[in-house]
Amino acid sequence: MSRIEEMLKHPQVLKVTDNVNEELIERRTYKPPICNAFSDSYSILEPADEFEFDIDPEAMHKLPNIIRNKVQRVKGVDCPDESVKAQYSKKRNIGIVFSGGPSPGGHNVIAGLYDAAKKANPQSKVYGFLMGPDGIMENEAVELTDDVVNAYRNVGGFTMIKTGRAKIDNDKKMALSRETAKELKLDALVVVGGDDSNTNAAFLAQEMFHDGVQVIGVPKTIDGDIQVRDRNGNVLCAMSFGFHTAARAFAGSISNLCTDGSSDVKYWHICKVMGRVASHLALEVALQTHATMTFIGEDLADYTDVRRLKEGTTDYTAFGMTLRHLSRVICDGIVRRAAVGKNYGVLVIPEGVLEFINEIQIFIIKLNTIIAEYNKSHDTTFHADFSKLKDKLDYLRKLAERSEEDRTFTVWNRRDDDLFNAIPGFFQEGLLMERDSHGNFPFSQVETEKVILGLVQDYLKTLRERGEYKVGIHRDYYKKTLKKGGLDPDFYGPILFKNYGDEYLKVKPAIISVRTLTQALVKGGAMPESDKIPAPIEKIYKKSVPSFNTQLHFYGYDGRGSDPTRFDCTYTYNLGLTVFSLIANGASGLMAAIRNLETDFDKWEPVGIPIAPLMHLEERGGKLSLVIEKSIVDVNSTAFQVVKALREKWLAAFPGDDNYRHPGSIRLCEQGEEDRPITLTLNALGRE
C-alpha cells in the first residue's frame, strides 16, 4: 500500500475531507423557534374579515370557487372538539413542488410541513415532486423520509427535490396534473414559488376543487417582489423568503470589494445585483454595505428633468431619466471622489435598471412600432432588409429627416435619432434585435452594466480632456515630495494647483499634458522654456492623472444558493407549519404567510392569504393574463428615504475615511446576527 493510500485511511484525513463538516452538522441539528400559534397540540383557522381586496371581474369569472376566500389566522388550541381533532389528525397524502429559481430556506418549508404532518398522523405521507412542475405532470415523485428531510434542514438550495420552470398553463397540462393527483391519492398539493407560480397554484386550486385536492401556495423569491397588502394598505406578507439571505450574501461579497477598493485604491467595482423588475435587493445591499453609489431603478423612473421642462420643449416624453443623464450622475461622483484622492469605489446597480429609464422604454415602444409597421407594409422583414447595424441606423436617420418635413410623422424625430446614436453600438444593436413571437423586446439579453459603463468611460474621457477629472494630491505628500527634490512647494503650489492651501490639491484644469504643464511652469516663471520639467513636479503631475480601472461583477446565482440566515431558517420552517395547518383545516387557494415579520418573533402571526383576490389582468407575453402584481420599491418608503438621505455621506467625496459598513458573514448562532432585513426594520419604524 502506497503512502498516499495509507494517508487516505487516516481518521484525521477522513474527517477533514468528508462532505459533512462541523458547520453542516450544526445546521442540520439547529431547531428553529416556532410561532406561538404552533405551541399547542392543534391549530384552527379564524377568518380575518378586516382584510379586504379589490376583486378583478376576470378573476371572479375564472376562479369562482376560490375568489371568495378570506384571510385566515392560524390559532393554536389544546382541546378542540372531537370532530376538529379527527379532521386535523387524519392520514393524508401531501405533495410539494418547488417552482422557479432556488431560494434559500426552501428545504425548511418541506421540513416544517413534514414535521407537522407526521406529528398529526405518523401514517401521513409527503411526496416531493422532482424537477419542478414537470414532476407533477409526469408523476415523478419521491416519498420523503426522516433521513432525506433531516439531511437538508437549514441548508440552502432546492437540492432535495430540485426545481424547474415549467408552467401548468393549459388544459392538457392540467389534465396530466389531475391524473397524477389521482394516482397518488393526494389530499393536497403545495406549490412553492414566485408570483407566476402562486398564480399557477390558484388555477390548480380551481381545477382540482371538485376533485377534493387542496392547493396551497408559498411565496418564494430572492427579488423580494412578492409583498402583499390589502386594499387599505395593511401588510399581510412583508417579504418573500430567501430575500434576506440573498441580500446578506451579496452584501458580504460587495463589502469585501469595498474593503479591497479602499486597500488597493485603484479599482471601481461595478456590481450588478439580481432584480429585473424590482430593486429591493439593491436597496437592502445599500443599507447593508453603504456602497459608494447605489442606484434604485424605481427612483430613476420617478425622476423628472426640471431643467428641460423649464426650457419649454414640446417633446413631452423627454423629461424622464436618460442614459446620458445617468452616466453624468455616476461620473460626477467619480470625479468628486478623485478630487480628494479617492479614485476608486463601489457602484451597485439592479439588474433591471434599464427598464426604469424613461428614454429606453420610449425607444423600445418606438422601435417596436417602426419594426412592426415595416414588416406589415413590406413583403420582407425589417431584419432581413437591414441585416447590418449601419443599415438600420441609416433607415432610422431617414425617418428622422422625414419628421422634419412632415410634422404629422412623430414616431422617430431628430432628438430620438441623436439620443440613440449617443448610446454604445452594442446596445443599439441590442435594441434593434429581432422581437419575440409576440413582438416584445428580449430585455434579458442586454448586458446592463456594460451599457452604462460604456457611457461613463466616454464621458470621463471628455472630462479628463477638459481638465475636470483629476486625482487630488494630499498637500503633505506634495510638500514632502518637492522638499525632498530641493524645491520650494510654496513657490510651485500656486502655479500647479487651483486650490493651493486645501487639504487635497487639484491640478489646474488647463494642465492636461506634459506640454501644458511646461507652458504653465514657463508662464509662472518657474523655468525657462528650454529646460526639462523638474522630476518632483513631473511625479506630482503624473499622480494627478486619473485612470478609470474597473472590475465587473454579477451577484445572483451565488446568493440564491447560499445557506439561509437564521431569519430565513425560522421564517420558512414556520411557513411549512402554516401550510400544514391550512391543509388540516380544509383550506385551498390560499398562500401561506407570516405577518409582522418586521417585529419581534413573539409577535409573528401565521396566516393564509387568498390568492385569487390578489390577481389582476396584466399584459404578459403580448396578451392580457391574470397574474399577481409584482411589488416594486416604494420611493416614499422610509427605507428608501433613509438611503436617499445618506447618499452624500456614503459617497464620501471629502477627505477622510469612507463610510463602508461590514455586514459580516451568514451565521446560524443565536448571537451576533441581525434578525431581519434592514428594509423591514426601517419601514416598520416609518409606519409607527
Secondary structure per residue as TSV (DSSP state, phi and psi in degrees):
chain	resnum	aa	ss	phi	psi
A	1	M	-	360.0	131.4
A	2	S	-	-73.4	165.0
A	3	R	H	-61.9	-40.7
A	4	I	H	-68.2	-34.1
A	5	E	H	-65.2	-38.8
A	6	E	H	-65.4	-41.8
A	7	M	H	-60.5	-38.8
A	8	L	H	-65.9	-17.1
A	9	K	T	-97.3	-4.3
A	10	H	S	-67.4	133.5
A	11	P	H	-54.0	-39.8
A	12	Q	H	-69.3	-37.9
A	13	V	H	-65.4	-44.0
A	14	L	H	-59.8	-38.7
A	15	K	H	-68.4	-47.8
A	16	V	H	-77.0	-16.4
A	17	T	T	-104.6	3.6
A	18	D	S	-70.8	150.8
A	19	N	S	-64.9	-29.0
A	20	V	-	-99.2	112.4
A	21	N	-	-108.4	-179.8
A	22	E	H	-62.5	-37.1
A	23	E	H	-61.0	-44.5
A	24	L	H	-67.4	-39.6
A	25	I	H	-60.7	-43.1
A	26	E	H	-62.2	-41.0
A	27	R	H	-65.2	-47.3
A	28	R	H	-61.7	-31.0
A	29	T	H	-94.6	-7.8
A	30	Y	-	-66.8	134.3
A	31	K	-	-111.5	107.4
A	32	P	-	-63.4	147.3
A	33	P	-	-67.7	155.2
A	34	I	-	-113.7	149.5
A	35	C	-	-62.5	155.5
A	36	N	G	-54.9	-33.7
A	37	A	G	-63.2	-20.3
A	38	F	G	-105.0	8.8
A	39	S	S	-82.2	-12.8
A	40	D	S	-93.1	174.3
A	41	S	S	-70.9	-30.6
A	42	Y	E	-133.6	168.4
A	43	S	E	-138.6	150.4
A	44	I	E	-127.8	172.0
A	45	L	E	-111.8	140.2
A	46	E	E	-124.8	123.6
A	47	P	E	-61.0	135.7
A	48	A	-	-105.8	85.0
A	49	D	T	-68.7	-13.7
A	50	E	T	-73.0	-14.5
A	51	F	-	-94.6	124.3
A	52	E	-	-128.2	156.3
A	53	F	-	-132.8	152.8
A	54	D	-	-85.1	117.4
A	55	I	-	-95.1	128.4
A	56	D	-	-74.8	132.3
A	57	P	H	-56.8	-33.4
A	58	E	H	-68.4	-37.3
A	59	A	H	-65.2	-38.9
A	60	M	H	-59.9	-40.6
A	61	H	H	-72.9	-42.9
A	62	K	H	-84.2	-24.1
A	63	L	-	-128.3	56.2
A	64	P	T	-63.9	-30.3
A	65	N	T	-82.6	-14.5
A	66	I	T	-125.1	-1.1
A	67	I	T	-69.1	-25.9
A	68	R	T	-91.0	6.1
A	69	N	-	-56.8	146.2
A	70	K	-	-106.2	160.4
A	71	V	-	-63.9	135.5
A	72	Q	E	-118.9	128.5
A	73	R	E	-88.6	140.2
A	74	V	E	-93.2	125.5
A	75	K	E	-124.2	136.7
A	76	G	E	-83.6	142.2
A	77	V	E	-140.5	147.1
A	78	D	S	-96.1	-38.5
A	79	C	S	-130.1	73.8
A	80	P	-	-77.7	177.8
A	81	D	-	-60.0	155.0
A	82	E	H	-59.8	-35.3
A	83	S	H	-65.1	-37.0
A	84	V	H	-67.9	-42.9
A	85	K	H	-59.1	-45.1
A	86	A	H	-64.0	-44.1
A	87	Q	H	-64.2	-44.5
A	88	Y	H	-65.4	-37.3
A	89	S	H	-98.3	4.6
A	90	K	S	-69.3	156.4
A	91	K	-	-67.5	134.0
A	92	R	-	-133.8	153.5
A	93	N	E	-112.6	118.4
A	94	I	E	-121.4	132.2
A	95	G	E	-106.5	146.2
A	96	I	E	-136.1	142.8
A	97	V	E	-138.8	142.3
A	98	F	E	-95.4	136.8
A	99	S	B	-132.1	128.0
A	100	G	S	91.5	-167.6
A	101	G	S	-67.1	153.5
A	102	P	-	-61.4	154.1
A	103	S	-	-147.9	126.2
A	104	P	T	-56.1	130.2
A	105	G	T	110.6	-9.7
A	106	G	H	-57.2	-37.4
A	107	H	H	-63.0	-31.4
A	108	N	H	-75.0	-23.2
A	109	V	H	-62.5	-45.2
A	110	I	H	-62.8	-44.6
A	111	A	H	-61.6	-43.9
A	112	G	H	-63.5	-45.0
A	113	L	H	-62.5	-45.9
A	114	Y	H	-61.5	-48.3
A	115	D	H	-60.9	-44.3
A	116	A	H	-67.1	-40.9
A	117	A	H	-65.1	-43.4
A	118	K	H	-71.7	-32.8
A	119	K	H	-67.5	-40.1
A	120	A	H	-69.4	-38.5
A	121	N	-	-159.5	108.5
A	122	P	T	-59.0	-16.8
A	123	Q	T	-83.7	-10.4
A	124	S	-	-64.8	151.3
A	125	K	E	-122.7	140.1
A	126	V	E	-117.3	122.2
A	127	Y	E	-104.9	135.3
A	128	G	E	-101.6	121.6
A	129	F	E	-80.7	130.3
A	130	L	T	-85.9	141.5
A	131	M	T	63.4	33.4
A	132	G	T	81.0	-159.7
A	133	P	H	-56.6	-25.0
A	134	D	H	-57.7	-34.4
A	135	G	H	-63.4	-32.2
A	136	I	H	-70.2	-49.7
A	137	M	H	-66.2	-31.1
A	138	E	T	-101.3	4.6
A	139	N	T	52.7	48.0
A	140	E	-	-101.0	97.7
A	141	A	E	-138.2	156.6
A	142	V	E	-131.1	136.9
A	143	E	E	-75.5	127.6
A	144	L	-	-82.7	141.4
A	145	T	-	-125.0	172.0
A	146	D	H	-55.6	-46.4
A	147	D	H	-61.3	-43.1
A	148	V	H	-66.3	-50.3
A	149	V	H	-64.4	-43.0
A	150	N	H	-64.0	-28.6
A	151	A	T	-69.8	-17.0
A	152	Y	T	-120.8	9.0
A	153	R	T	-62.1	132.2
A	154	N	T	62.7	16.5
A	155	V	-	-106.7	145.2
A	156	G	-	-73.7	175.4
A	157	G	S	81.4	179.1
A	158	F	S	-119.2	30.6
A	159	T	T	-61.7	-31.3
A	160	M	T	-54.8	-46.4
A	161	I	T	-128.7	4.2
A	162	K	-	64.7	179.2
A	163	T	-	-145.6	173.2
A	164	G	B	-161.6	169.2
A	165	R	-	-111.9	13.1
A	166	A	-	-64.6	154.9
A	167	K	-	-122.4	139.6
A	168	I	-	-94.1	82.0
A	169	D	-	-125.6	20.1
A	170	N	S	-148.8	173.5
A	171	D	H	-61.3	-40.8
A	172	K	H	-63.4	-44.2
A	173	K	H	-67.6	-36.3
A	174	M	H	-63.7	-41.6
A	175	A	H	-63.6	-41.4
A	176	L	H	-63.4	-40.4
A	177	S	H	-66.3	-41.1
A	178	R	H	-65.5	-35.8
A	179	E	H	-66.2	-40.8
A	180	T	H	-61.8	-45.4
A	181	A	H	-59.5	-37.9
A	182	K	H	-68.3	-43.7
A	183	E	H	-64.9	-38.4
A	184	L	T	-87.6	-2.8
A	185	K	T	55.0	47.1
A	186	L	-	-70.4	136.9
A	187	D	S	-91.0	-27.9
A	188	A	E	-154.0	153.7
A	189	L	E	-130.0	132.5
A	190	V	E	-114.6	125.0
A	191	V	E	-110.5	114.8
A	192	V	E	-101.6	111.9
A	193	G	E	-171.9	-171.1
A	194	G	S	-87.1	-156.2
A	195	D	H	-64.5	-42.3
A	196	D	H	-65.0	-40.4
A	197	S	H	-68.4	-38.0
A	198	N	H	-72.4	-29.5
A	199	T	H	-61.3	-45.3
A	200	N	H	-59.5	-39.4
A	201	A	H	-61.6	-37.7
A	202	A	H	-63.9	-44.0
A	203	F	H	-68.0	-35.1
A	204	L	H	-65.1	-40.6
A	205	A	H	-61.1	-40.0
A	206	Q	H	-66.5	-46.9
A	207	E	H	-65.1	-35.4
A	208	M	T	-97.6	6.2
A	209	F	G	-57.4	-49.3
A	210	H	G	-79.9	-8.8
A	211	D	G	-83.6	-9.4
A	212	G	T	79.6	16.5
A	213	V	-	-98.9	118.4
A	214	Q	E	-79.4	144.6
A	215	V	E	-127.8	126.4
A	216	I	E	-122.9	136.1
A	217	G	E	-100.5	157.3
A	218	V	E	-134.0	126.8
A	219	P	E	-77.4	117.4
A	220	K	B	-133.5	124.3
A	221	T	-	-177.3	130.6
A	222	I	T	-70.4	-20.2
A	223	D	T	-67.0	-18.7
A	224	G	-	72.4	19.0
A	225	D	-	-94.7	11.0
A	226	I	-	-104.2	102.9
A	227	Q	-	-136.1	122.9
A	228	V	E	-110.2	128.2
A	229	R	E	-128.1	154.2
A	230	D	-	-85.5	-175.7
A	231	R	T	-62.7	-21.8
A	232	N	T	-96.8	6.7
A	233	G	-	86.8	5.9
A	234	N	-	-69.4	130.3
A	235	V	E	-80.7	122.4
A	236	L	E	-105.4	-35.1
A	237	C	E	-138.3	106.9
A	238	A	S	-78.8	-26.2
A	239	M	-	-164.0	137.8
A	240	S	-	-74.4	157.3
A	241	F	B	-74.8	152.8
A	242	G	T	96.8	-22.1
A	243	F	H	-62.1	-48.1
A	244	H	H	-60.0	-45.0
A	245	T	H	-63.9	-47.9
A	246	A	H	-60.7	-44.0
A	247	A	H	-62.5	-41.5
A	248	R	H	-66.9	-38.3
A	249	A	H	-64.7	-46.8
A	250	F	H	-62.6	-44.2
A	251	A	H	-62.0	-38.0
A	252	G	H	-61.1	-45.4
A	253	S	H	-68.7	-42.7
A	254	I	H	-69.3	-34.3
A	255	S	H	-61.5	-38.9
A	256	N	H	-62.2	-36.3
A	257	L	H	-69.4	-34.9
A	258	C	H	-60.4	-43.5
A	259	T	H	-65.2	-42.7
A	260	D	H	-63.2	-44.8
A	261	G	H	-60.9	-42.4
A	262	S	H	-79.8	-4.7
A	263	S	H	-96.0	-50.2
A	264	D	H	-85.5	-19.2
A	265	V	-	42.5	45.8
A	266	K	-	-144.0	-4.3
A	267	Y	E	-118.8	143.8
A	268	W	E	-100.6	117.8
A	269	H	E	-90.5	120.5
A	270	I	E	-100.8	111.7
A	271	C	E	-112.8	114.8
A	272	K	E	-98.6	127.7
A	273	V	E	-114.3	150.7
A	274	M	S	-55.6	151.3
A	275	G	-	135.8	77.8
A	276	R	S	-78.0	-35.4
A	277	V	S	-102.6	-31.5
A	278	A	-	-132.7	153.1
A	279	S	-	-106.6	25.8
A	280	H	H	-57.7	-42.1
A	281	L	H	-64.1	-43.4
A	282	A	H	-62.1	-38.9
A	283	L	H	-64.7	-45.9
A	284	E	H	-65.0	-40.2
A	285	V	H	-62.2	-39.5
A	286	A	H	-59.8	-44.4
A	287	L	H	-68.6	-32.9
A	288	Q	H	-75.2	-34.7
A	289	T	H	-113.7	-23.6
A	290	H	-	56.9	42.7
A	291	A	-	-53.9	155.1
A	292	T	S	-53.2	-50.2
A	293	M	E	-139.9	134.7
A	294	T	E	-132.5	130.0
A	295	F	-	-108.5	132.9
A	296	I	-	-107.2	121.6
A	297	G	H	-55.1	-43.3
A	298	E	H	-64.1	-30.0
A	299	D	H	-69.6	-39.5
A	300	L	H	-65.2	-39.4
A	301	A	H	-64.7	-27.4
A	302	D	T	-86.5	-4.4
A	303	Y	-	-72.4	138.9
A	304	T	-	-124.6	127.3
A	305	D	-	-81.1	90.1
A	306	V	H	-62.9	-36.7
A	307	R	H	-59.7	-44.7
A	308	R	H	-70.0	-32.6
A	309	L	H	-60.1	-42.8
A	310	K	H	-68.8	-22.6
A	311	E	T	-71.8	-14.2
A	312	G	T	77.3	22.6
A	313	T	-	-65.1	152.2
A	314	T	S	-95.0	2.6
A	315	D	-	-87.0	88.0
A	316	Y	T	-73.0	-4.3
A	317	T	T	-91.6	-1.1
A	318	A	-	-100.8	10.3
A	319	F	S	-92.8	-5.6
A	320	G	S	-85.0	-176.2
A	321	M	-	-64.9	137.0
A	322	T	-	-115.7	159.8
A	323	L	H	-58.9	-40.9
A	324	R	H	-62.1	-44.5
A	325	H	H	-66.2	-40.9
A	326	L	H	-58.9	-44.1
A	327	S	H	-63.8	-34.4
A	328	R	H	-66.8	-39.9
A	329	V	H	-63.2	-43.7
A	330	I	H	-62.9	-46.0
A	331	C	H	-61.8	-37.5
A	332	D	H	-58.9	-43.6
A	333	G	H	-65.0	-41.5
A	334	I	H	-63.1	-45.9
A	335	V	H	-65.7	-42.1
A	336	R	H	-65.7	-38.4
A	337	R	H	-68.6	-41.7
A	338	A	H	-59.2	-35.5
A	339	A	H	-62.5	-22.9
A	340	V	T	-110.6	28.6
A	341	G	T	82.6	10.0
A	342	K	-	-110.8	76.2
A	343	N	-	-89.1	53.8
A	344	Y	-	-159.6	170.2
A	345	G	E	163.8	-177.3
A	346	V	E	-130.5	122.0
A	347	L	E	-110.9	126.7
A	348	V	E	-113.4	128.5
A	349	I	E	-133.1	142.9
A	350	P	E	-74.8	151.4
A	351	E	T	-53.5	-37.2
A	352	G	T	-100.2	24.5
A	353	V	G	-58.2	-34.9
A	354	L	G	-65.9	-27.5
A	355	E	G	-68.8	-17.1
A	356	F	G	-94.1	-4.6
A	357	I	-	-87.3	116.7
A	358	N	H	-49.5	-45.1
A	359	E	H	-59.4	-42.4
A	360	I	H	-68.5	-41.2
A	361	Q	H	-61.5	-39.9
A	362	I	H	-66.2	-42.8
A	363	F	H	-56.3	-46.8
A	364	I	H	-63.0	-45.4
A	365	I	H	-61.5	-45.7
A	366	K	H	-66.9	-44.3
A	367	L	H	-67.8	-36.7
A	368	N	H	-58.2	-43.6
A	369	T	H	-64.8	-45.8
A	370	I	H	-61.3	-46.8
A	371	I	H	-66.2	-43.0
A	372	A	H	-63.9	-42.8
A	373	E	H	-64.9	-39.9
A	374	Y	H	-62.7	-47.4
A	375	N	H	-63.2	-33.3
A	376	K	H	-72.6	-33.3
A	377	S	H	-101.4	2.2
A	378	H	S	-125.4	157.4
A	379	D	S	-73.9	-25.4
A	380	T	S	-106.0	-173.3
A	381	T	-	-108.8	161.2
A	382	F	H	-56.1	-46.1
A	383	H	H	-74.6	-22.9
A	384	A	H	-76.5	-38.9
A	385	D	H	-78.3	-29.1
A	386	F	-	-123.8	77.9
A	387	S	-	-77.1	-26.4
A	388	K	S	-101.3	150.7
A	389	L	H	-58.7	-42.0
A	390	K	H	-57.3	-42.1
A	391	D	H	-64.5	-40.8
A	392	K	H	-63.8	-43.4
A	393	L	H	-65.5	-38.1
A	394	D	H	-62.0	-40.9
A	395	Y	H	-63.7	-43.6
A	396	L	H	-64.3	-37.0
A	397	R	H	-62.9	-39.3
A	398	K	H	-65.2	-35.9
A	399	L	H	-65.3	-38.8
A	400	A	H	-63.9	-40.2
A	401	E	H	-64.6	-38.1
A	402	R	H	-62.8	-37.1
A	403	S	H	-63.8	-27.6
A	404	E	H	-76.6	-27.8
A	405	E	H	-87.9	-33.2
A	406	D	-	-121.5	102.0
A	407	R	T	-67.0	-15.3
A	408	T	T	-81.1	-13.1
A	409	F	-	-91.8	106.6
A	410	T	-	-120.1	1.4
A	411	V	S	-68.4	-27.8
A	412	W	S	-148.9	109.4
A	413	N	-	-109.6	-177.0
A	414	R	H	-63.6	-38.8
A	415	R	H	-65.1	-42.0
A	416	D	H	-54.5	-46.4
A	417	D	H	-65.9	-41.4
A	418	D	H	-64.5	-45.7
A	419	L	H	-64.5	-40.8
A	420	F	H	-64.8	-36.3
A	421	N	H	-77.8	-8.1
A	422	A	H	-88.1	-13.0
A	423	I	S	-90.5	157.5
A	424	P	-	-57.1	146.9
A	425	G	H	-56.9	-40.3
A	426	F	H	-68.1	-27.5
A	427	F	H	-78.8	-35.7
A	428	Q	H	-56.3	-46.1
A	429	E	H	-61.8	-39.6
A	430	G	H	-63.6	-43.5
A	431	L	H	-67.9	-22.4
A	432	L	T	-99.8	6.3
A	433	M	S	-67.5	165.2
A	434	E	-	-62.1	139.3
A	435	R	-	-79.0	164.0
A	436	D	-	-75.6	-174.8
A	437	S	T	-63.1	-19.5
A	438	H	T	-97.8	2.8
A	439	G	S	83.5	13.8
A	440	N	-	-90.8	151.5
A	441	F	-	-80.8	129.6
A	442	P	-	-81.2	80.7
A	443	F	G	-59.9	-33.1
A	444	S	G	-62.5	-17.3
A	445	Q	G	-87.2	-1.6
A	446	V	S	-90.8	133.5
A	447	E	-	-88.6	90.2
A	448	T	H	-51.6	-51.1
A	449	E	H	-63.3	-33.3
A	450	K	H	-72.0	-34.4
A	451	V	H	-61.1	-51.2
A	452	I	H	-67.1	-43.2
A	453	L	H	-62.4	-37.4
A	454	G	H	-60.1	-44.0
A	455	L	H	-68.3	-38.3
A	456	V	H	-63.5	-46.0
A	457	Q	H	-61.9	-40.4
A	458	D	H	-63.1	-44.1
A	459	Y	H	-73.9	-34.2
A	460	L	H	-62.8	-35.5
A	461	K	H	-62.0	-42.7
A	462	T	H	-62.7	-44.2
A	463	L	H	-65.5	-34.4
A	464	R	H	-66.1	-41.6
A	465	E	H	-68.0	-28.0
A	466	R	H	-81.1	-10.3
A	467	G	T	81.6	17.6
A	468	E	-	-94.7	-23.5
A	469	Y	-	-102.3	101.2
A	470	K	-	-139.9	153.1
A	471	V	-	-88.5	124.9
A	472	G	-	-68.4	143.8
A	473	I	E	-108.3	125.9
A	474	H	E	-64.8	135.4
A	475	R	H	-61.4	-34.2
A	476	D	H	-66.2	-39.9
A	477	Y	H	-65.3	-42.8
A	478	Y	H	-59.6	-49.3
A	479	K	H	-64.5	-42.2
A	480	K	H	-62.0	-43.1
A	481	T	H	-63.6	-44.6
A	482	L	H	-70.2	-41.0
A	483	K	H	-62.8	-38.4
A	484	K	H	-62.4	-31.0
A	485	G	T	-91.3	7.5
A	486	G	T	78.4	22.6
A	487	L	-	-111.8	154.9
A	488	D	-	-90.0	108.8
A	489	P	H	-61.7	-34.1
A	490	D	H	-71.9	-22.1
A	491	F	H	-76.6	-45.3
A	492	Y	H	-80.5	-24.9
A	493	G	H	-52.8	-54.9
A	494	P	H	-63.7	-23.7
A	495	I	H	-74.8	-38.7
A	496	L	H	-87.7	-37.7
A	497	F	B	-114.3	147.3
A	498	K	S	-86.7	-13.1
A	499	N	S	-131.2	41.8
A	500	Y	T	-59.8	127.4
A	501	G	T	117.7	-23.4
A	502	D	S	-74.2	168.8
A	503	E	S	-67.3	-43.2
A	504	Y	E	-111.5	126.6
A	505	L	E	-97.4	133.0
A	506	K	-	-113.2	121.7
A	507	V	B	-58.6	141.7
A	508	K	-	-56.8	143.8
A	509	P	T	-55.9	-32.2
A	510	A	T	-70.1	-19.2
A	511	I	-	-91.4	96.6
A	512	I	-	-124.2	6.1
A	513	S	S	-160.7	170.3
A	514	V	H	-61.5	-36.3
A	515	R	H	-65.1	-46.9
A	516	T	H	-70.5	-27.6
A	517	L	H	-65.1	-44.5
A	518	T	H	-59.1	-44.7
A	519	Q	H	-61.0	-40.8
A	520	A	H	-65.3	-41.1
A	521	L	H	-67.1	-40.9
A	522	V	H	-65.4	-46.2
A	523	K	H	-63.4	-33.3
A	524	G	T	-83.4	0.9
A	525	G	T	75.2	23.3
A	526	A	S	-91.0	-16.1
A	527	M	S	-167.4	152.6
A	528	P	-	-70.6	156.1
A	529	E	T	-61.7	-27.7
A	530	S	T	-84.7	-12.2
A	531	D	S	-78.0	161.4
A	532	K	-	-87.0	144.8
A	533	I	-	-60.8	130.6
A	534	P	-	-56.2	139.5
A	535	A	H	-56.3	-43.3
A	536	P	H	-62.3	-36.1
A	537	I	H	-67.1	-42.8
A	538	E	H	-65.2	-36.5
A	539	K	H	-62.7	-44.6
A	540	I	H	-63.5	-43.0
A	541	Y	H	-60.9	-45.9
A	542	K	H	-63.2	-34.3
A	543	K	H	-69.5	-21.6
A	544	S	H	-84.4	-12.8
A	545	V	S	-83.7	115.9
A	546	P	-	-81.9	148.6
A	547	S	-	-122.6	132.3
A	548	F	-	-95.9	93.1
A	549	N	E	-98.3	130.8
A	550	T	E	-125.9	155.1
A	551	Q	E	-130.4	129.4
A	552	L	E	-98.1	138.9
A	553	H	E	-138.5	143.1
A	554	F	E	-123.3	127.8
A	555	Y	E	-113.6	113.4
A	556	G	S	-156.4	-74.5
A	557	Y	H	-66.4	-32.0
A	558	D	H	-65.4	-40.3
A	559	G	H	-70.8	-39.5
A	560	R	H	-74.6	-14.6
A	561	G	T	-98.9	5.8
A	562	S	S	-74.1	153.3
A	563	D	-	-65.8	138.4
A	564	P	-	-68.8	151.5
A	565	T	-	-68.0	168.1
A	566	R	H	-60.8	-37.0
A	567	F	H	-58.9	-50.2
A	568	D	H	-70.3	-32.5
A	569	C	H	-60.5	-46.0
A	570	T	H	-68.8	-45.5
A	571	Y	H	-58.1	-50.7
A	572	T	H	-72.6	-35.4
A	573	Y	H	-61.9	-42.2
A	574	N	H	-71.0	-28.5
A	575	L	H	-62.7	-41.1
A	576	G	H	-62.1	-41.7
A	577	L	H	-64.3	-38.3
A	578	T	H	-63.8	-42.3
A	579	V	H	-56.0	-47.5
A	580	F	H	-64.6	-41.1
A	581	S	H	-60.2	-40.3
A	582	L	H	-63.9	-42.2
A	583	I	H	-66.1	-47.2
A	584	A	H	-63.3	-22.3
A	585	N	T	-104.4	18.1
A	586	G	T	81.3	12.5
A	587	A	-	-79.7	154.1
A	588	S	-	-152.7	149.0
A	589	G	S	76.9	20.1
A	590	L	E	-110.3	155.8
A	591	M	E	-107.8	126.4
A	592	A	E	-70.5	137.7
A	593	A	E	-153.2	165.6
A	594	I	E	-124.3	119.6
A	595	R	E	-81.8	160.7
A	596	N	-	66.5	32.8
A	597	L	T	-60.5	-24.2
A	598	E	T	-81.2	-3.1
A	599	T	S	-107.1	-178.3
A	600	D	-	-62.3	152.5
A	601	F	G	-57.1	-35.8
A	602	D	G	-68.0	-7.7
A	603	K	G	-102.1	-0.3
A	604	W	-	-63.1	138.6
A	605	E	E	-130.2	112.5
A	606	P	E	-69.8	135.5
A	607	V	E	-142.4	163.7
A	608	G	E	-114.4	126.0
A	609	I	E	-105.1	127.2
A	610	P	E	-64.8	129.8
A	611	I	S	-79.8	-42.8
A	612	A	G	-55.5	-43.6
A	613	P	G	-66.5	-14.1
A	614	L	G	-82.1	-9.8
A	615	M	E	-93.5	139.5
A	616	H	E	-142.3	160.9
A	617	L	E	-75.0	129.3
A	618	E	E	-139.1	157.7
A	619	E	E	-80.9	118.7
A	620	R	E	-134.1	126.2
A	621	G	T	61.4	33.3
A	622	G	T	83.8	5.3
A	623	K	E	-145.6	160.2
A	624	L	E	-78.0	130.3
A	625	S	E	-137.8	152.0
A	626	L	E	-78.2	121.4
A	627	V	E	-143.6	164.1
A	628	I	E	-86.6	127.8
A	629	E	-	-67.3	135.3
A	630	K	-	-74.2	146.1
A	631	S	-	-97.9	124.0
A	632	I	-	-103.2	172.4
A	633	V	-	-66.9	129.1
A	634	D	-	-85.7	113.3
A	635	V	T	-70.6	-8.9
A	636	N	T	-94.5	-2.8
A	637	S	S	-69.3	155.9
A	638	T	H	-61.8	-41.0
A	639	A	H	-58.6	-46.5
A	640	F	H	-68.5	-40.7
A	641	Q	H	-64.0	-33.5
A	642	V	H	-65.5	-46.2
A	643	V	H	-60.9	-43.2
A	644	K	H	-61.1	-42.1
A	645	A	H	-68.3	-26.5
A	646	L	H	-98.8	2.2
A	647	R	H	-55.7	-46.0
A	648	E	H	-65.2	-40.0
A	649	K	H	-63.5	-44.0
A	650	W	H	-72.7	-27.6
A	651	L	H	-63.2	-34.8
A	652	A	T	52.6	46.6
A	653	A	-	-86.1	58.2
A	654	F	S	-152.5	160.0
A	655	P	S	-61.0	147.1
A	656	G	S	114.5	-173.5
A	657	D	-	-71.2	157.8
A	658	D	-	-76.2	171.9
A	659	N	-	-111.2	34.6
A	660	Y	-	-66.8	148.0
A	661	R	-	-115.0	140.5
A	662	H	-	-101.3	102.9
A	663	P	-	-73.1	-19.0
A	664	G	-	82.5	171.3
A	665	S	-	-85.2	163.5
A	666	I	-	-76.2	122.9
A	667	R	-	-130.0	161.4
A	668	L	-	-107.5	-2.6
A	669	C	S	-68.2	161.1
A	670	E	S	-72.0	-31.2
A	671	Q	S	-104.7	146.4
A	672	G	S	92.2	-13.5
A	673	E	S	-106.0	135.2
A	674	E	-	-59.0	150.9
A	675	D	S	-99.1	1.7
A	676	R	S	-171.0	165.2
A	677	P	-	-60.8	142.5
A	678	I	H	-63.4	-34.9
A	679	T	H	-60.2	-38.6
A	680	L	H	-64.5	-43.9
A	681	T	H	-60.1	-47.8
A	682	L	H	-66.6	-43.3
A	683	N	H	-66.0	-35.1
A	684	A	H	-65.5	-41.1
A	685	L	H	-62.9	-37.5
A	686	G	H	-63.4	-38.7
A	687	R	H	-69.8	-32.3
A	688	E	-	-67.1	360.0
